[in-house]
């Protein structure tokens, strides 16, 4: 939907995922969209270089989230939220259904 504006479908996917789930790492986002990891990592890196995203290290994993100091963050979130509202209801449910079970010992 916003691919023309962002220049990449993967960039739109990454931003929507982080908007709804608030945080995410590359493999999680790639698995969610059933796509390759490499293009997702490239978009995460590109967005971090632009200052839109920031990351924190959790073990060996980089956990990405929106950079609270990004100047246009409120406007970007409004735009993404509006795009999310136009997605089919089934797709919206997939985004918001965040089931994570604990790991086995």
C-alpha positions as CSV (number, residue, x, y, z in Angstrom):
1,X,0.0,0.0,0.0
2,X,2.8,2.4,0.9
3,X,5.4,0.7,-1.2
4,X,5.5,3.6,-3.7
5,X,6.1,6.1,-0.9
6,X,8.8,4.1,1.0
7,X,10.4,2.7,-2.2
8,X,10.3,-0.9,-1.0
9,X,7.7,-3.4,0.1
10,X,10.0,-4.8,2.7
11,X,10.5,-1.4,4.2
12,X,6.7,-1.1,4.6
13,X,6.5,-4.5,6.1
14,X,9.2,-3.8,8.6
15,X,7.7,-0.5,9.7
16,X,4.2,-2.0,10.0
17,X,5.5,-4.9,12.0
18,X,7.3,-2.7,14.4
19,X,4.3,-0.3,14.7
20,X,2.0,-3.1,15.8
21,X,4.4,-5.3,17.8
22,X,6.5,-2.3,19.1
23,X,9.7,-4.4,18.9
24,X,11.1,-7.0,16.6
25,X,14.3,-8.7,15.3
26,X,15.2,-9.6,11.8
27,X,14.5,-13.3,11.9
28,X,11.1,-12.8,13.6
29,X,10.0,-10.3,11.0
30,X,11.2,-12.5,8.1
31,X,9.4,-15.6,9.6
32,X,6.2,-13.6,10.0
33,X,6.2,-12.6,6.3
34,X,7.6,-15.9,5.2
35,X,10.4,-14.2,3.3
36,X,14.2,-14.2,3.2
37,X,16.1,-12.8,6.1
38,X,18.7,-10.8,4.1
39,X,16.3,-8.1,2.6
40,X,14.7,-7.6,6.0
41,X,18.1,-7.1,7.6
42,X,19.0,-4.6,4.9
43,X,15.9,-2.6,5.5
44,X,16.4,-2.7,9.3
45,X,19.9,-1.4,8.8
46,X,18.8,1.3,6.3
47,X,16.1,2.5,8.7
48,X,18.5,2.6,11.6
49,X,21.0,4.6,9.6
50,X,18.2,7.1,8.8
51,X,17.4,7.4,12.5
52,X,13.9,6.0,12.2
53,X,14.8,2.8,14.2
54,X,17.1,2.1,17.1
55,X,18.2,-1.2,18.5
56,X,19.1,-2.8,21.8
57,X,21.2,-5.9,22.1
58,X,19.5,-8.8,23.8
59,X,22.1,-11.6,24.0
60,X,23.4,-11.9,20.4
61,X,20.1,-10.6,19.0
62,X,19.5,-7.0,17.8
63,X,16.0,-6.0,18.9
64,X,14.7,-3.1,16.8
65,X,12.1,-0.4,17.8
66,X,11.2,3.1,16.8
67,X,13.7,5.7,17.7
68,X,11.9,8.0,20.2
69,X,14.1,10.9,19.1
70,X,13.2,10.7,15.5
71,X,11.7,14.1,14.6
72,X,8.8,12.8,12.4
73,X,7.9,9.8,14.6
74,X,4.3,10.9,15.5
75,X,3.5,11.7,11.8
76,X,5.1,8.4,10.6
77,X,3.1,6.4,13.2
78,X,-0.1,8.1,12.1
79,X,0.5,7.3,8.5
80,X,1.4,3.7,9.2
81,X,-1.7,3.4,11.5
82,X,-3.9,4.7,8.7
83,X,-2.4,2.2,6.3
84,X,-2.9,-0.6,8.9
85,X,-6.6,0.3,9.2
86,X,-7.1,-0.2,5.5
87,X,-5.7,-3.8,5.6
88,X,-8.2,-6.7,5.6
89,X,-9.5,-7.7,9.0
90,X,-7.9,-11.1,8.7
91,X,-4.5,-9.5,8.1
92,X,-5.0,-7.2,11.1
93,X,-5.7,-10.1,13.3
94,X,-2.5,-11.8,12.2
95,X,-0.5,-8.7,13.1
96,X,-2.0,-8.4,16.5
97,X,-2.0,-12.0,17.5
98,X,1.4,-12.3,19.2
99,X,1.6,-15.7,20.7
100,X,4.9,-16.5,22.4
101,X,5.2,-19.5,24.6
102,X,8.1,-20.0,27.0
103,X,11.0,-22.1,26.0
104,X,11.4,-25.6,27.3
105,X,14.1,-26.2,29.9
